[in-house]
Amino acid sequence: MVLGRLIEHAGRTDFGDAASIAAFRPDLDAAVAQLADHARFEVQHLDPLLGGHDPAGAARVQHEHVDLERALHHAASGLHEVEEILGDDGDGDVGLARERGHTFYLALTRYVAAYLVHVADEEEVTLPALRRFVTDEALAGALAAASAAADPVAAAHAGALLLRAASHPERVELVAAAPRLRAIARVVLDEAEWRAVEHDLEHR
């Protein structure tokens, strides 16, 4: 959801206009921070579990994280270049700024494409391997450790995004499994969505 909205916002940004870029910049920075947090969570808490049983698979996932981080910073540097062209020390060439902005946009879409492939691989390869090798108790322990180490504000923000992006049955399962999400769900879901979740929680 975050990456889809980021691409949408980038697509309607006028890279020849500093104010338009300034409106887009916070979305990019927030996405970079969230993706970094997600990668750190996996490297610190999940990769060690997989590495104990499938070192090659764990190494592959870690290399992908490094490659994706580099690709993201490479893409983000393109926006910085546009900002420099339009900044106080730049020559203000609007045409060049828009040209470089389009290059940034394409780099960003290529990154998103690669990231979505990575996520699909995690769903189809990495998670099944974890469930094959690692007990539910060990996974729960890793998730609890990650939750304890997370910044509360970042964790609440991630929880809100997850609830907004999930289907109704998934929301019910998420809140049932993590009661701390209940208050967040009450805030981020509309009244009808929340009532439906509350009803199904009460009738589980």
Backbone as JSON Lines, residues from 0, in Angstrom:
{"i":0,"aa":"M","n":[0.83,-1.19,0.0],"ca":[0.0,0.0,0.0],"c":[0.87,1.25,0.0]}
{"i":1,"aa":"V","n":[1.9,1.24,0.85],"ca":[2.81,2.4,0.92],"c":[3.49,2.64,-0.42]}
{"i":2,"aa":"L","n":[3.99,1.57,-1.03],"ca":[4.71,1.72,-2.29],"c":[3.77,2.12,-3.42]}
{"i":3,"aa":"G","n":[2.56,1.58,-3.41],"ca":[1.59,1.96,-4.44],"c":[1.26,3.44,-4.36]}
{"i":4,"aa":"R","n":[1.03,3.92,-3.14],"ca":[0.72,5.34,-2.97],"c":[1.92,6.22,-3.32]}
{"i":5,"aa":"L","n":[3.12,5.7,-3.03],"ca":[4.33,6.47,-3.34],"c":[4.47,6.65,-4.85]}
{"i":6,"aa":"I","n":[4.26,5.57,-5.6],"ca":[4.34,5.65,-7.06],"c":[3.26,6.58,-7.6]}
{"i":7,"aa":"E","n":[2.07,6.48,-7.04],"ca":[0.97,7.36,-7.48],"c":[1.34,8.83,-7.27]}
{"i":8,"aa":"H","n":[1.87,9.15,-6.07],"ca":[2.24,10.53,-5.77],"c":[3.39,10.99,-6.67]}
{"i":9,"aa":"A","n":[4.36,10.12,-6.89],"ca":[5.47,10.47,-7.78],"c":[4.97,10.76,-9.18]}
{"i":10,"aa":"G","n":[3.98,9.98,-9.62],"ca":[3.46,10.16,-10.98],"c":[2.78,11.5,-11.2]}
{"i":11,"aa":"R","n":[2.2,12.07,-10.14],"ca":[1.53,13.36,-10.32],"c":[2.37,14.54,-9.82]}
{"i":12,"aa":"T","n":[3.63,14.27,-9.48],"ca":[4.53,15.33,-9.04],"c":[5.14,16.04,-10.24]}
{"i":13,"aa":"D","n":[5.12,17.36,-10.21],"ca":[5.79,18.17,-11.24],"c":[7.22,18.39,-10.78]}
{"i":14,"aa":"F","n":[8.16,17.68,-11.41],"ca":[9.56,17.76,-10.99],"c":[10.24,19.04,-11.47]}
{"i":15,"aa":"G","n":[9.48,19.89,-12.11],"ca":[9.99,21.21,-12.45],"c":[9.53,22.27,-11.48]}
{"i":16,"aa":"D","n":[8.81,21.86,-10.44],"ca":[8.25,22.8,-9.48],"c":[8.7,22.4,-8.07]}
{"i":17,"aa":"A","n":[9.43,23.27,-7.41],"ca":[9.99,22.95,-6.1],"c":[8.91,22.67,-5.07]}
{"i":18,"aa":"A","n":[7.79,23.39,-5.13],"ca":[6.71,23.17,-4.17],"c":[6.09,21.79,-4.35]}
{"i":19,"aa":"S","n":[5.94,21.35,-5.58],"ca":[5.39,20.02,-5.86],"c":[6.31,18.94,-5.33]}
{"i":20,"aa":"I","n":[7.6,19.14,-5.51],"ca":[8.6,18.18,-5.0],"c":[8.58,18.17,-3.47]}
{"i":21,"aa":"A","n":[8.47,19.34,-2.87],"ca":[8.45,19.43,-1.41],"c":[7.24,18.7,-0.82]}
{"i":22,"aa":"A","n":[6.13,18.67,-1.54],"ca":[4.95,17.94,-1.09],"c":[5.15,16.43,-1.18]}
{"i":23,"aa":"F","n":[5.99,16.01,-2.15],"ca":[6.25,14.58,-2.35],"c":[7.34,14.06,-1.41]}
{"i":24,"aa":"R","n":[8.3,14.87,-1.1],"ca":[9.49,14.45,-0.35],"c":[9.15,13.71,0.97]}
{"i":25,"aa":"P","n":[8.2,14.2,1.8],"ca":[7.9,13.48,3.04],"c":[7.41,12.05,2.82]}
{"i":26,"aa":"D","n":[6.65,11.83,1.74],"ca":[6.19,10.48,1.45],"c":[7.36,9.56,1.13]}
{"i":27,"aa":"L","n":[8.32,10.06,0.36],"ca":[9.5,9.25,0.03],"c":[10.32,8.96,1.27]}
{"i":28,"aa":"D","n":[10.56,9.99,2.09],"ca":[11.35,9.79,3.31],"c":[10.68,8.79,4.25]}
{"i":29,"aa":"A","n":[9.36,8.89,4.39],"ca":[8.64,7.98,5.27],"c":[8.72,6.55,4.77]}
{"i":30,"aa":"A","n":[8.6,6.36,3.45],"ca":[8.69,5.02,2.87],"c":[10.08,4.44,3.07]}
{"i":31,"aa":"V","n":[11.11,5.24,2.87],"ca":[12.48,4.78,3.06],"c":[12.69,4.32,4.5]}
{"i":32,"aa":"A","n":[12.21,5.11,5.45],"ca":[12.36,4.77,6.87],"c":[11.6,3.48,7.2]}
{"i":33,"aa":"Q","n":[10.39,3.35,6.68],"ca":[9.6,2.16,7.0],"c":[10.21,0.9,6.39]}
{"i":34,"aa":"L","n":[10.7,1.0,5.17],"ca":[11.33,-0.16,4.54],"c":[12.61,-0.55,5.27]}
{"i":35,"aa":"A","n":[13.35,0.44,5.75],"ca":[14.56,0.15,6.52],"c":[14.21,-0.57,7.82]}
{"i":36,"aa":"D","n":[13.14,-0.12,8.49],"ca":[12.69,-0.77,9.73],"c":[12.28,-2.22,9.46]}
{"i":37,"aa":"H","n":[11.57,-2.43,8.36],"ca":[11.12,-3.77,8.01],"c":[12.3,-4.7,7.75]}
{"i":38,"aa":"A","n":[13.28,-4.21,6.99],"ca":[14.46,-5.03,6.69],"c":[15.24,-5.33,7.97]}
{"i":39,"aa":"R","n":[15.36,-4.34,8.86],"ca":[16.08,-4.54,10.11],"c":[15.38,-5.59,10.97]}
{"i":40,"aa":"F","n":[14.07,-5.55,10.99],"ca":[13.3,-6.54,11.74],"c":[13.59,-7.95,11.23]}
{"i":41,"aa":"E","n":[13.59,-8.11,9.92],"ca":[13.83,-9.44,9.35],"c":[15.26,-9.91,9.63]}
{"i":42,"aa":"V","n":[16.23,-9.02,9.43],"ca":[17.63,-9.4,9.61],"c":[17.91,-9.78,11.06]}
{"i":43,"aa":"Q","n":[17.35,-9.03,12.0],"ca":[17.64,-9.25,13.41],"c":[16.86,-10.41,14.02]}
{"i":44,"aa":"H","n":[15.63,-10.62,13.56],"ca":[14.76,-11.54,14.28],"c":[14.33,-12.78,13.49]}
{"i":45,"aa":"L","n":[14.26,-12.7,12.17],"ca":[13.81,-13.85,11.39],"c":[14.95,-14.58,10.68]}
{"i":46,"aa":"D","n":[15.88,-13.82,10.1],"ca":[16.98,-14.47,9.38],"c":[17.78,-15.44,10.25]}
{"i":47,"aa":"P","n":[18.04,-15.11,11.54],"ca":[18.77,-16.07,12.37],"c":[18.02,-17.4,12.54]}
{"i":48,"aa":"L","n":[16.7,-17.34,12.62],"ca":[15.92,-18.57,12.73],"c":[16.08,-19.43,11.48]}
{"i":49,"aa":"L","n":[15.99,-18.78,10.32],"ca":[16.13,-19.51,9.06],"c":[17.56,-19.99,8.88]}
{"i":50,"aa":"G","n":[18.54,-19.15,9.28],"ca":[19.95,-19.49,9.09],"c":[20.37,-20.74,9.84]}
{"i":51,"aa":"G","n":[19.7,-21.04,10.94],"ca":[20.05,-22.23,11.7],"c":[19.69,-23.51,10.98]}
{"i":52,"aa":"H","n":[18.8,-23.43,9.99],"ca":[18.34,-24.63,9.28],"c":[18.63,-24.57,7.78]}
{"i":53,"aa":"D","n":[18.66,-23.36,7.24],"ca":[18.87,-23.18,5.8],"c":[19.81,-21.99,5.6]}
{"i":54,"aa":"P","n":[21.11,-22.17,5.84],"ca":[22.06,-21.05,5.73],"c":[22.05,-20.41,4.35]}
{"i":55,"aa":"A","n":[21.95,-21.21,3.32],"ca":[21.97,-20.65,1.96],"c":[20.74,-19.78,1.72]}
{"i":56,"aa":"G","n":[19.59,-20.25,2.18],"ca":[18.37,-19.45,2.02],"c":[18.44,-18.16,2.8]}
{"i":57,"aa":"A","n":[18.96,-18.23,4.02],"ca":[19.08,-17.02,4.83],"c":[20.06,-16.03,4.19]}
{"i":58,"aa":"A","n":[21.16,-16.54,3.66],"ca":[22.15,-15.68,3.0],"c":[21.55,-15.01,1.77]}
{"i":59,"aa":"R","n":[20.74,-15.76,1.02],"ca":[20.1,-15.19,-0.17],"c":[19.18,-14.04,0.22]}
{"i":60,"aa":"V","n":[18.38,-14.24,1.25],"ca":[17.46,-13.18,1.69],"c":[18.24,-11.96,2.16]}
{"i":61,"aa":"Q","n":[19.33,-12.17,2.89],"ca":[20.13,-11.04,3.37],"c":[20.75,-10.27,2.22]}
{"i":62,"aa":"H","n":[21.24,-10.99,1.2],"ca":[21.81,-10.32,0.02],"c":[20.73,-9.51,-0.71]}
{"i":63,"aa":"E","n":[19.54,-10.06,-0.77],"ca":[18.44,-9.32,-1.41],"c":[18.15,-8.03,-0.66]}
{"i":64,"aa":"H","n":[18.16,-8.1,0.66],"ca":[17.91,-6.9,1.46],"c":[18.96,-5.83,1.18]}
{"i":65,"aa":"V","n":[20.22,-6.25,1.09],"ca":[21.3,-5.3,0.81],"c":[21.12,-4.7,-0.57]}
{"i":66,"aa":"D","n":[20.83,-5.54,-1.57],"ca":[20.66,-5.05,-2.94],"c":[19.47,-4.1,-3.04]}
{"i":67,"aa":"L","n":[18.38,-4.43,-2.34],"ca":[17.2,-3.57,-2.37],"c":[17.47,-2.24,-1.68]}
{"i":68,"aa":"E","n":[18.21,-2.27,-0.59],"ca":[18.54,-1.01,0.09],"c":[19.38,-0.12,-0.81]}
{"i":69,"aa":"R","n":[20.35,-0.71,-1.49],"ca":[21.17,0.07,-2.42],"c":[20.32,0.65,-3.55]}
{"i":70,"aa":"A","n":[19.42,-0.16,-4.09],"ca":[18.56,0.32,-5.18],"c":[17.67,1.46,-4.72]}
{"i":71,"aa":"L","n":[17.17,1.36,-3.5],"ca":[16.3,2.42,-2.99],"c":[17.08,3.71,-2.81]}
{"i":72,"aa":"H","n":[18.27,3.64,-2.25],"ca":[19.06,4.85,-2.05],"c":[19.53,5.42,-3.39]}
{"i":73,"aa":"H","n":[19.78,4.55,-4.36],"ca":[20.13,5.03,-5.7],"c":[18.95,5.8,-6.3]}
{"i":74,"aa":"A","n":[17.75,5.24,-6.18],"ca":[16.57,5.92,-6.7],"c":[16.35,7.25,-5.99]}
{"i":75,"aa":"A","n":[16.45,7.23,-4.65],"ca":[16.22,8.44,-3.87],"c":[17.22,9.54,-4.2]}
{"i":76,"aa":"S","n":[18.44,9.14,-4.55],"ca":[19.45,10.14,-4.9],"c":[19.04,10.93,-6.15]}
{"i":77,"aa":"G","n":[18.22,10.3,-7.0],"ca":[17.75,11.0,-8.19],"c":[16.88,12.19,-7.85]}
{"i":78,"aa":"L","n":[16.07,12.06,-6.81],"ca":[15.24,13.19,-6.4],"c":[16.11,14.29,-5.81]}
{"i":79,"aa":"H","n":[17.13,13.92,-5.07],"ca":[18.05,14.92,-4.52],"c":[18.7,15.71,-5.64]}
{"i":80,"aa":"E","n":[19.04,15.04,-6.72],"ca":[19.65,15.72,-7.87],"c":[18.68,16.76,-8.45]}
{"i":81,"aa":"V","n":[17.41,16.41,-8.55],"ca":[16.41,17.36,-9.04],"c":[16.3,18.55,-8.1]}
{"i":82,"aa":"E","n":[16.29,18.27,-6.81],"ca":[16.2,19.35,-5.82],"c":[17.39,20.3,-5.92]}
{"i":83,"aa":"E","n":[18.57,19.75,-6.22],"ca":[19.75,20.6,-6.35],"c":[19.64,21.5,-7.58]}
{"i":84,"aa":"I","n":[19.08,20.98,-8.66],"ca":[18.91,21.79,-9.87],"c":[18.02,23.0,-9.6]}
{"i":85,"aa":"L","n":[16.97,22.77,-8.83],"ca":[16.01,23.84,-8.55],"c":[16.36,24.65,-7.31]}
{"i":86,"aa":"G","n":[17.38,24.22,-6.56],"ca":[17.75,24.89,-5.32],"c":[18.5,26.19,-5.55]}
{"i":87,"aa":"D","n":[18.86,26.83,-4.45],"ca":[19.53,28.14,-4.5],"c":[20.85,28.08,-5.24]}
{"i":88,"aa":"D","n":[21.54,26.94,-5.17],"ca":[22.84,26.83,-5.82],"c":[22.75,26.19,-7.21]}
{"i":89,"aa":"G","n":[21.52,25.86,-7.65],"ca":[21.35,25.26,-8.97],"c":[21.1,26.31,-10.03]}
{"i":90,"aa":"D","n":[21.01,25.85,-11.29],"ca":[20.79,26.82,-12.37],"c":[19.31,27.02,-12.67]}
{"i":91,"aa":"G","n":[18.44,26.28,-11.98],"ca":[17.0,26.48,-12.15],"c":[16.45,26.02,-13.48]}
{"i":92,"aa":"D","n":[17.15,25.14,-14.16],"ca":[16.71,24.65,-15.47],"c":[15.51,23.71,-15.28]}
{"i":93,"aa":"V","n":[14.32,24.23,-15.51],"ca":[13.1,23.46,-15.28],"c":[13.02,22.25,-16.2]}
{"i":94,"aa":"G","n":[13.42,22.43,-17.45],"ca":[13.38,21.32,-18.39],"c":[14.28,20.18,-17.96]}
{"i":95,"aa":"L","n":[15.5,20.53,-17.52],"ca":[16.43,19.51,-17.05],"c":[15.9,18.85,-15.78]}
{"i":96,"aa":"A","n":[15.32,19.65,-14.89],"ca":[14.77,19.1,-13.65],"c":[13.67,18.09,-13.96]}
{"i":97,"aa":"R","n":[12.81,18.4,-14.91],"ca":[11.74,17.45,-15.26],"c":[12.31,16.2,-15.92]}
{"i":98,"aa":"E","n":[13.34,16.37,-16.71],"ca":[13.98,15.21,-17.35],"c":[14.6,14.29,-16.29]}
{"i":99,"aa":"R","n":[15.31,14.9,-15.33],"ca":[15.91,14.08,-14.27],"c":[14.83,13.52,-13.33]}
{"i":100,"aa":"G","n":[13.75,14.27,-13.19],"ca":[12.65,13.77,-12.39],"c":[12.02,12.53,-13.0]}
{"i":101,"aa":"H","n":[11.92,12.51,-14.31],"ca":[11.38,11.32,-14.98],"c":[12.32,10.12,-14.8]}
{"i":102,"aa":"T","n":[13.63,10.4,-14.85],"ca":[14.61,9.34,-14.6],"c":[14.45,8.78,-13.19]}
{"i":103,"aa":"F","n":[14.25,9.7,-12.21],"ca":[14.0,9.28,-10.84],"c":[12.74,8.42,-10.76]}
{"i":104,"aa":"Y","n":[11.68,8.85,-11.43],"ca":[10.42,8.11,-11.4],"c":[10.6,6.69,-11.92]}
{"i":105,"aa":"L","n":[11.34,6.54,-13.02],"ca":[11.56,5.2,-13.58],"c":[12.4,4.34,-12.64]}
{"i":106,"aa":"A","n":[13.41,4.94,-12.01],"ca":[14.23,4.19,-11.05],"c":[13.38,3.75,-9.87]}
{"i":107,"aa":"L","n":[12.46,4.61,-9.45],"ca":[11.59,4.27,-8.34],"c":[10.65,3.12,-8.7]}
{"i":108,"aa":"T","n":[10.08,3.17,-9.91],"ca":[9.17,2.09,-10.32],"c":[9.93,0.77,-10.46]}
{"i":109,"aa":"R","n":[11.17,0.82,-10.93],"ca":[11.97,-0.41,-11.02],"c":[12.27,-0.96,-9.63]}
{"i":110,"aa":"Y","n":[12.53,-0.07,-8.69],"ca":[12.76,-0.52,-7.32],"c":[11.5,-1.19,-6.77]}
{"i":111,"aa":"V","n":[10.35,-0.56,-6.95],"ca":[9.11,-1.11,-6.43],"c":[8.84,-2.48,-7.06]}
{"i":112,"aa":"A","n":[9.1,-2.6,-8.36],"ca":[8.91,-3.89,-9.03],"c":[9.79,-4.96,-8.4]}
{"i":113,"aa":"A","n":[11.06,-4.64,-8.16],"ca":[11.98,-5.59,-7.55],"c":[11.56,-5.93,-6.13]}
{"i":114,"aa":"Y","n":[11.06,-4.93,-5.39],"ca":[10.64,-5.16,-4.01],"c":[9.43,-6.09,-3.96]}
{"i":115,"aa":"L","n":[8.5,-5.9,-4.87],"ca":[7.31,-6.75,-4.89],"c":[7.67,-8.2,-5.24]}
{"i":116,"aa":"V","n":[8.65,-8.38,-6.11],"ca":[9.14,-9.73,-6.39],"c":[9.75,-10.34,-5.13]}
{"i":117,"aa":"H","n":[10.52,-9.53,-4.41],"ca":[11.13,-9.98,-3.15],"c":[10.06,-10.41,-2.15]}
{"i":118,"aa":"V","n":[9.01,-9.61,-2.01],"ca":[7.93,-9.94,-1.07],"c":[7.22,-11.22,-1.49]}
{"i":119,"aa":"A","n":[6.99,-11.38,-2.79],"ca":[6.35,-12.6,-3.27],"c":[7.22,-13.82,-2.98]}
{"i":120,"aa":"D","n":[8.54,-13.67,-3.15],"ca":[9.45,-14.77,-2.83],"c":[9.41,-15.11,-1.35]}
{"i":121,"aa":"E","n":[9.3,-14.07,-0.51],"ca":[9.19,-14.33,0.93],"c":[7.93,-15.12,1.25]}
{"i":122,"aa":"E","n":[6.83,-14.77,0.6],"ca":[5.57,-15.47,0.84],"c":[5.62,-16.91,0.35]}
{"i":123,"aa":"E","n":[6.26,-17.12,-0.8],"ca":[6.22,-18.43,-1.44],"c":[7.38,-19.35,-1.04]}
{"i":124,"aa":"V","n":[8.5,-18.75,-0.59],"ca":[9.69,-19.56,-0.31],"c":[10.13,-19.42,1.15]}
{"i":125,"aa":"T","n":[10.37,-18.18,1.59],"ca":[10.98,-17.97,2.9],"c":[10.04,-18.35,4.04]}
{"i":126,"aa":"L","n":[8.81,-17.86,4.02],"ca":[7.89,-18.16,5.11],"c":[7.56,-19.66,5.21]}
{"i":127,"aa":"P","n":[7.3,-20.33,4.07],"ca":[7.1,-21.78,4.18],"c":[8.31,-22.5,4.76]}
{"i":128,"aa":"A","n":[9.52,-22.04,4.42],"ca":[10.72,-22.66,4.97],"c":[10.79,-22.44,6.47]}
{"i":129,"aa":"L","n":[10.47,-21.23,6.91],"ca":[10.46,-20.96,8.36],"c":[9.47,-21.87,9.07]}
{"i":130,"aa":"R","n":[8.29,-22.0,8.51],"ca":[7.27,-22.83,9.16],"c":[7.64,-24.31,9.13]}
{"i":131,"aa":"R","n":[8.45,-24.69,8.14],"ca":[8.88,-26.08,8.05],"c":[9.96,-26.39,9.09]}
{"i":132,"aa":"F","n":[10.85,-25.44,9.3],"ca":[12.01,-25.68,10.16],"c":[11.83,-25.2,11.6]}
{"i":133,"aa":"V","n":[10.99,-24.18,11.79],"ca":[10.94,-23.48,13.08],"c":[9.57,-23.69,13.72]}
{"i":134,"aa":"T","n":[9.55,-23.91,15.01],"ca":[8.3,-24.13,15.72],"c":[7.5,-22.83,15.83]}
{"i":135,"aa":"D","n":[6.2,-22.97,16.05],"ca":[5.36,-21.79,16.25],"c":[5.82,-21.0,17.47]}
{"i":136,"aa":"E","n":[6.29,-21.72,18.5],"ca":[6.76,-21.05,19.71],"c":[7.99,-20.18,19.42]}
{"i":137,"aa":"A","n":[8.91,-20.7,18.6],"ca":[10.11,-19.93,18.27],"c":[9.75,-18.7,17.44]}
{"i":138,"aa":"L","n":[8.84,-18.86,16.5],"ca":[8.4,-17.72,15.7],"c":[7.72,-16.67,16.58]}
{"i":139,"aa":"A","n":[6.85,-17.14,17.48],"ca":[6.17,-16.22,18.38],"c":[7.17,-15.48,19.26]}
{"i":140,"aa":"G","n":[8.21,-16.19,19.71],"ca":[9.24,-15.55,20.52],"c":[9.99,-14.48,19.75]}
{"i":141,"aa":"A","n":[10.29,-14.76,18.47],"ca":[10.99,-13.78,17.64],"c":[10.12,-12.55,17.42]}
{"i":142,"aa":"L","n":[8.85,-12.76,17.18],"ca":[7.94,-11.64,16.97],"c":[7.78,-10.82,18.25]}
{"i":143,"aa":"A","n":[7.73,-11.5,19.39],"ca":[7.62,-10.79,20.66],"c":[8.87,-9.96,20.93]}
{"i":144,"aa":"A","n":[10.04,-10.52,20.62],"ca":[11.28,-9.78,20.8],"c":[11.34,-8.56,19.89]}
{"i":145,"aa":"A","n":[10.89,-8.75,18.65],"ca":[10.87,-7.63,17.7],"c":[9.92,-6.54,18.18]}
{"i":146,"aa":"S","n":[8.76,-6.94,18.69],"ca":[7.78,-5.98,19.18],"c":[8.32,-5.2,20.37]}
{"i":147,"aa":"A","n":[9.03,-5.9,21.25],"ca":[9.58,-5.24,22.44],"c":[10.67,-4.24,22.07]}
{"i":148,"aa":"A","n":[11.4,-4.54,21.0],"ca":[12.52,-3.67,20.6],"c":[12.08,-2.51,19.71]}
{"i":149,"aa":"A","n":[10.87,-2.57,19.18],"ca":[10.42,-1.57,18.21],"c":[10.09,-0.24,18.87]}
{"i":150,"aa":"D","n":[10.3,0.83,18.14],"ca":[9.86,2.14,18.59],"c":[8.34,2.14,18.64]}
{"i":151,"aa":"P","n":[7.73,2.52,19.76],"ca":[6.27,2.43,19.88],"c":[5.5,3.22,18.82]}
{"i":152,"aa":"V","n":[6.0,4.39,18.48],"ca":[5.31,5.21,17.49],"c":[5.4,4.55,16.11]}
{"i":153,"aa":"A","n":[6.59,4.07,15.75],"ca":[6.75,3.4,14.46],"c":[5.91,2.14,14.4]}
{"i":154,"aa":"A","n":[5.86,1.41,15.51],"ca":[5.07,0.17,15.55],"c":[3.58,0.47,15.4]}
{"i":155,"aa":"A","n":[3.11,1.53,16.05],"ca":[1.7,1.91,15.93],"c":[1.38,2.34,14.5]}
{"i":156,"aa":"H","n":[2.3,3.07,13.89],"ca":[2.1,3.51,12.51],"c":[2.04,2.31,11.57]}
{"i":157,"aa":"A","n":[2.96,1.36,11.77],"ca":[2.96,0.16,10.93],"c":[1.69,-0.65,11.14]}
{"i":158,"aa":"G","n":[1.24,-0.75,12.39],"ca":[0.01,-1.46,12.67],"c":[-1.19,-0.82,11.99]}
{"i":159,"aa":"A","n":[-1.23,0.5,11.99],"ca":[-2.33,1.22,11.34],"c":[-2.34,0.95,9.84]}
{"i":160,"aa":"L","n":[-1.17,0.99,9.24],"ca":[-1.08,0.71,7.8],"c":[-1.53,-0.71,7.49]}
{"i":161,"aa":"L","n":[-1.09,-1.65,8.32],"ca":[-1.44,-3.05,8.11],"c":[-2.95,-3.25,8.19]}
{"i":162,"aa":"L","n":[-3.58,-2.64,9.17],"ca":[-5.03,-2.78,9.33],"c":[-5.79,-2.15,8.17]}
{"i":163,"aa":"R","n":[-5.32,-1.02,7.69],"ca":[-6.01,-0.37,6.57],"c":[-5.85,-1.17,5.29]}
{"i":164,"aa":"A","n":[-4.71,-1.87,5.16],"ca":[-4.44,-2.6,3.92],"c":[-5.06,-3.99,3.9]}
{"i":165,"aa":"A","n":[-5.48,-4.5,5.06],"ca":[-5.93,-5.89,5.17],"c":[-7.41,-6.02,4.84]}
{"i":166,"aa":"S","n":[-7.8,-7.24,4.47],"ca":[-9.21,-7.56,4.29],"c":[-9.87,-7.73,5.66]}
{"i":167,"aa":"H","n":[-11.19,-7.79,5.67],"ca":[-11.89,-7.93,6.94],"c":[-11.49,-9.19,7.71]}
{"i":168,"aa":"P","n":[-11.47,-10.38,7.1],"ca":[-11.07,-11.57,7.87],"c":[-9.64,-11.45,8.41]}
{"i":169,"aa":"E","n":[-8.76,-10.83,7.63],"ca":[-7.38,-10.65,8.1],"c":[-7.34,-9.69,9.29]}
{"i":170,"aa":"R","n":[-8.15,-8.64,9.24],"ca":[-8.19,-7.7,10.37],"c":[-8.62,-8.4,11.65]}
{"i":171,"aa":"V","n":[-9.63,-9.24,11.54],"ca":[-10.11,-9.96,12.71],"c":[-9.0,-10.84,13.28]}
{"i":172,"aa":"E","n":[-8.3,-11.56,12.41],"ca":[-7.22,-12.44,12.88],"c":[-6.08,-11.63,13.48]}
{"i":173,"aa":"L","n":[-5.75,-10.49,12.88],"ca":[-4.66,-9.66,13.39],"c":[-4.97,-9.14,14.79]}
{"i":174,"aa":"V","n":[-6.17,-8.62,14.98],"ca":[-6.53,-8.05,16.28],"c":[-6.65,-9.16,17.32]}
{"i":175,"aa":"A","n":[-7.17,-10.32,16.92],"ca":[-7.27,-11.43,17.85],"c":[-5.89,-11.91,18.3]}
{"i":176,"aa":"A","n":[-4.94,-11.9,17.37],"ca":[-3.58,-12.38,17.69],"c":[-2.77,-11.33,18.43]}
{"i":177,"aa":"A","n":[-3.06,-10.06,18.2],"ca":[-2.29,-8.98,18.83],"c":[-3.27,-7.96,19.4]}
{"i":178,"aa":"P","n":[-3.72,-8.16,20.62],"ca":[-4.73,-7.27,21.21],"c":[-4.32,-5.79,21.22]}
{"i":179,"aa":"R","n":[-3.01,-5.5,21.19],"ca":[-2.58,-4.09,21.17],"c":[-3.1,-3.37,19.93]}
{"i":180,"aa":"L","n":[-3.44,-4.14,18.88],"ca":[-3.95,-3.53,17.65],"c":[-5.41,-3.09,17.78]}
{"i":181,"aa":"R","n":[-6.07,-3.52,18.83],"ca":[-7.5,-3.22,18.97],"c":[-7.74,-1.71,19.02]}
{"i":182,"aa":"A","n":[-6.97,-1.01,19.85],"ca":[-7.15,0.44,19.96],"c":[-6.8,1.13,18.66]}
{"i":183,"aa":"I","n":[-5.77,0.63,17.98],"ca":[-5.39,1.22,16.7],"c":[-6.48,1.0,15.67]}
{"i":184,"aa":"A","n":[-7.05,-0.21,15.65],"ca":[-8.14,-0.51,14.71],"c":[-9.32,0.41,14.95]}
{"i":185,"aa":"R","n":[-9.61,0.67,16.21],"ca":[-10.75,1.54,16.54],"c":[-10.56,2.93,15.99]}
{"i":186,"aa":"V","n":[-9.31,3.37,15.87],"ca":[-9.02,4.72,15.4],"c":[-8.96,4.79,13.87]}
{"i":187,"aa":"V","n":[-8.31,3.8,13.25],"ca":[-8.01,3.92,11.81],"c":[-9.11,3.37,10.92]}
{"i":188,"aa":"L","n":[-9.97,2.48,11.44],"ca":[-11.06,1.95,10.63],"c":[-12.28,2.85,10.75]}
{"i":189,"aa":"D","n":[-13.11,2.89,9.69],"ca":[-14.33,3.67,9.83],"c":[-15.32,2.9,10.72]}
{"i":190,"aa":"E","n":[-16.42,3.55,11.05],"ca":[-17.34,2.98,12.04],"c":[-17.88,1.62,11.6]}
{"i":191,"aa":"A","n":[-18.25,1.49,10.35],"ca":[-18.8,0.22,9.87],"c":[-17.74,-0.87,9.88]}
{"i":192,"aa":"E","n":[-16.52,-0.53,9.47],"ca":[-15.43,-1.51,9.47],"c":[-15.13,-1.98,10.89]}
{"i":193,"aa":"W","n":[-15.07,-1.03,11.82],"ca":[-14.77,-1.39,13.21],"c":[-15.87,-2.25,13.82]}
{"i":194,"aa":"R","n":[-17.13,-1.9,13.57],"ca":[-18.23,-2.68,14.13],"c":[-18.2,-4.12,13.6]}
{"i":195,"aa":"A","n":[-17.85,-4.27,12.32],"ca":[-17.77,-5.62,11.74],"c":[-16.66,-6.42,12.4]}
{"i":196,"aa":"V","n":[-15.5,-5.78,12.64],"ca":[-14.39,-6.46,13.31],"c":[-14.8,-6.82,14.74]}
{"i":197,"aa":"E","n":[-15.38,-5.86,15.45],"ca":[-15.78,-6.09,16.84],"c":[-16.79,-7.23,16.93]}
{"i":198,"aa":"H","n":[-17.74,-7.26,16.0],"ca":[-18.75,-8.32,16.01],"c":[-18.11,-9.69,15.84]}
{"i":199,"aa":"D","n":[-17.2,-9.81,14.89],"ca":[-16.59,-11.11,14.64],"c":[-15.65,-11.51,15.76]}
{"i":200,"aa":"L","n":[-15.01,-10.54,16.4],"ca":[-14.17,-10.87,17.55],"c":[-15.02,-11.43,18.69]}
{"i":201,"aa":"E","n":[-16.18,-10.86,18.9],"ca":[-17.05,-11.3,19.99],"c":[-17.67,-12.67,19.72]}
{"i":202,"aa":"H","n":[-17.74,-13.06,18.44],"ca":[-18.39,-14.32,18.09],"c":[-17.4,-15.36,17.57]}
{"i":203,"aa":"R","n":[-16.15,-15.22,17.95],"ca":[-15.16,-16.22,17.54],"c":[-15.38,-17.52,18.31]}
